[in-house]
Each structure stands twice: as structure tokens, then as C-alpha cells.
Amino acid sequence: MSEHALLSASSAKRWINCPPSARIESTMPEQQSLFATEGSFAHDVAHMLLAEYLGRVDPIGLAEWQYQLRSDSLWAEDLLDYVRIYVDLVIEKINAARAVSRDAVILLEQKLDYSLWAPGGFGTGDAVIYADGYCEVIDLKYGKGVSVSAEENPQLRLYGLGALNRPDAHLYSIENVTMTIVQPRLDSITSETISADDLLIWAQDEVRPKALLAWEGKGEYCAGEWCRFCKIKHTCRTRAADALALEAYGRTKPQLLTVTEIADILGKAELLISWASDIKSWALEQAERHHVTYPGWKLVEGRSNRAYVDRAQVATRLLDAGFKSEMIHKDPELLGITEMERLLGKKQFAELLEGLIIKPAGKPTLAPDSDRRPAINSLEAAIADFADQEANL
Ligand code: SF4
């Protein structure tokens, strides 16, 4: 698992706006999502392509690297196409830097230390370029979830600080830092250029005081759009209070909501909906994976639809039974199960297609105790399973 700073650059927006979030989040287990794994694979591919361009890997090493990446289940031609968008941009910037300084420095996947302003703070710069008077930090974001702008982006600015903090910055008398985010799957490339002086003022005035609070687990909790990736967003009371702010409308007069109030409610409704949906998915995951029980609620099998086991066999059986092809098909597909049952009638449907229809288990869901479905893993479910098995013998 990769090393991770408490005051990481990727969570900077959160700990700058809500300093105590850093310490409380660190008590939660790390979870590597499939998206993160895919993102880190895309970075490996980009690193290899740029190392090849810069001649930093010998032919045998390159062949081995390529073989290793191409053998990975995540390898895909479209991933390569997307990564090339980032790689081409970096190459363009390398060439521009070399036009300014023949000995421009290019760093790939380097640690950028900004611990002067945030205790223990460091991150990894995907590509950093130094040329006379300026420095470029280029960040690849492979996800396709949210578009992120480089403008006033704390993560990129912290990388910029890390870049300023390296000896190369002094050798090239850096005056300006340009930070770029490339999101190839969202067709988005954004940049911010800031003077080194302004970046240092931001670090001293904005980052340092918040970082010290965050490091000590102090400061005020504060909810906002930065809660989105917070590990405690499901159970955080500050976020709950923020989401439930609309509740105050139920306690004021006059009886009818005004147009202005409704306009305000519309603005806050999205937050309430997303908070409620987070709570639902969190509770389901806790019940399913960690056997947490919620008073008045139980885990049940969700609804599911019947499906054909083998479409070709269904068609053969029905044709053998005398049905014409045009009756049982809605070109070119076999009729859906409900339509087929209507055509054959319940009795004939059951007889002719015995063994060819299944009802897959539904996805678990939380339901109130009053729901008629048995709780999963309960005695009733075990008996029902046993009865099903007996009936199928
Ligand atoms: S959910 Fe939001 S308010 Fe709560 S700790 Fe996380 S960032 Fe702060």
C-alpha cells in the first residue's frame, strides 16, 4: 500500500475547510476502490510512456515494463488512448521548456514535500518541469466522475509548493508556477498560473494556520461540498445538521411557505437527497458486510425478475410443441417472460418451460420489520431455502 500523509494534498480542500476532519478520518480503514486501482494503473502507463520518450529506460527494461502492463487485466486500448492525451501534453510542455532552457529539468512521479507549511505533508507530482523562471506541475486525473478545475485548487497548489521547495526551484529562479489538471475521460484540461510570491503568501496565510489545527485535531467542523469524499460523511453530525437545515421551515410561521422560502428549499434539497442516499447505502453496507442491526429494520432479499435459463432451449421446446416461430418471437428476440406466459397461459407455461425459468436471488436491501419477506440468514429464510431445494429434487 502506498505511503499516505495525514495532511494529504488530495484531501487538502477538506482539512483546510474542516480542520478536524483529517484526524477523525484517519481512524477509519483505508478502502481501495476499483476506480483508484484503475487510476493508479493509468499513472503507471503514463509513466512508462514518458520514461520511454525521455530515454530513461533501457530497451530490456522497457520491454519488461510493457509486458507487465499489457498482461494486467486493466490494460485496454481506450485506456492507452486516454493516457496519451496527458502524455502528449506533457511532451509539448517539455519541448516548450527545452526551448527556454536547454537543460530543463523533468521529474516524473516525484515526491513533493510541502511539510514546511503542513506537518508531514507530501504528495506525488505526476510530472514537474523546471525551466528558467518558471515551473510546471501537471496532474493526471483518470477518473470520469467529477470535473475538477485547476483554478485555486488546493491540491495542485500544494504540489506547486512542493515543487518550489525542491533545490531545482532555486537553480532556475522560479518566478511563476503553472499547475495543470488533465482529465482525459472528461475532455478537460485546466490550468492556473500563480507567481511564486503569491503561492508562498497563500501557503503562509491560508494553509499553515489550518494545517496546524488539522494536525492537532482542532478547529471547527464545517460541512460543504468537500464532505463528498470524507470517510465519515455518513455518520458526521455536522453534515447531518447541514443537510437537515430545512427542518427549521417546519417550525416557523406563517402556515404557508413563501415563494422566497421555496426558492431556498430548492437550493438545499439536493444536499438533503444526497445525504439521505449516503445514509441508506451506508446502513445497507454495514448490515450486509458487518452484520450491524438497526432497531426496527432487517436485511431482506430485494425484488428480482424471472429470466430464461437458455433461450435456444426455450425456443426449441416451444417449436417442438407446435408453436410457430413468429408467435414466440418479437423479431429477432424471444418474447419476454411475461408476454410468453400470457401467450401460453400459466399452466402450459409452467409445464412446457419447466426447468428453463429461474428467479435469481434479489440484491439484499433493508426493509422495516413489518415487511413480509424473511430476514436474510434468519430461520425462516433457511426453511424457505430448504423447501425450495426439496421441491427441486
Ligand atoms: S463530513 Fe464534512 S463536516 Fe463532517 S468531518 Fe467530514 S468534511 Fe467535516
Boltz pocket constraint, residues with backbone or C-beta under 6 A from the ligand:
constraints:
  - pocket:
      binder: B
      contacts: [[A, 14], [A, 18], [A, 20], [A, 21], [A, 221], [A, 222], [A, 223], [A, 224], [A, 226], [A, 227], [A, 230], [A, 231], [A, 232], [A, 233], [A, 234], [A, 236], [A, 237], [A, 238], [A, 239]]
      max_distance: 6.0
